[in-house]
Amino acid sequence: MFGFDGDTKGLKNILERIASNDDSGRLTHKEVRAYARCMLAIFENLSIDTKVEAEMKLLLFSLSASGIPHYDRSFIASRILKLLERNDKLKSQETSNEHF
């Protein structure tokens, strides 16, 4: 998709902003939902391990839903970040196993 390599760094930056939930530069519900819909649109092009894929997709759908309080959106973003950390560990394990 447009030369996108599946890297999740940009995704992490946005999720960190959502997860911080502080008053300085706080994103509105509308902005958070827009980001989540965009993340869902590119989800299939991300390099996500199948072990975290289903939960992460569900959480992104939840993040984009209307009527969810900011605190809950922050919690969801934090959980997605943890899944991305796990994803990175799984990918690095795959890489090191390939070298053996």
N, C-alpha and C positions, 0 to 999 in steps of 0.2 A: 504494500500500500504506500505509494508515493515515496519509496525508498526508505521507509521506516524499518529499523532493524530489530524492533521488539524490545529495546532497552527500556528499563522501568525507572530510570533516574528522574525523569521529568514527572512521572506519576508520583513518585515518592515525595518530591518537593511540594506538589499540590496537596497531597494527603497530610503532610506535616503541618501545612497552614491550617487545614481543616481540623486536625487533631489538637492543635495548640489552643483553640477556642478562647483566645485572649481578646481583650477589647482593642488592642492596637492592630489595626488592619483586619479586623474581624470580617469574615465573608458573610454575606447575607444568605438566608435559606435559598433564595433564588439562585445565587451564584454557586453555592455548594451543589444544588441539584443539577445545574447546568454542567459543572465539572464532572459530576458522576455520570450523566448521560453521555458526555464525550468519552469518558473512560470506558464505558460499556461499548461504545461504537468501535473503539480500537482494540477491545479486549482480545479478540481472536488473533490479533497481530502481535500480542505481547508474548514474551518468552516465559510462559507460566507452566510449571510442572503440574502434571495431572493430579498429584496428591493434594494440592491446595486450590486447584482451579474451581471446583464446585462451590466451596465455601466463599472464595473471593468473589465469584460472580454474584452469589446471593447477597453478599454484603454490599456490593456496588449497586445492585437493584434497590436494596434497602436505603442506601445513602441517597438515591435519587427520588425516593418516594416523598409525597407531600404529607404534611401534618406531623413530621417527626421533629421533636425539640432539638435545639442546637447541641445540648449536652450529649444526646444520643448519637447525633451525627459525628461528634467528636470521638465518642467511644468507638463507633463503627470504623472511622478512619484509622484510629489507633490499632484496631484489630487487623485491618487490611495491611497496615505497615508491618505488623508482626508476621503476617502470612508472606509478605514480600521478603522479609528477612529469611524465613524458613525456605522460601523458594530459592533464594540465592545460595543457601547452604546445600540444598539438594542439587542444584546445578553444579556447584563446585565439587561435590562428591562424585557426580557423574563424570566430570572432566578428569578428576584424579583417578577414577576407576578405569577410564579409557586409556590412561597412560601405562597401566600395568599389564 
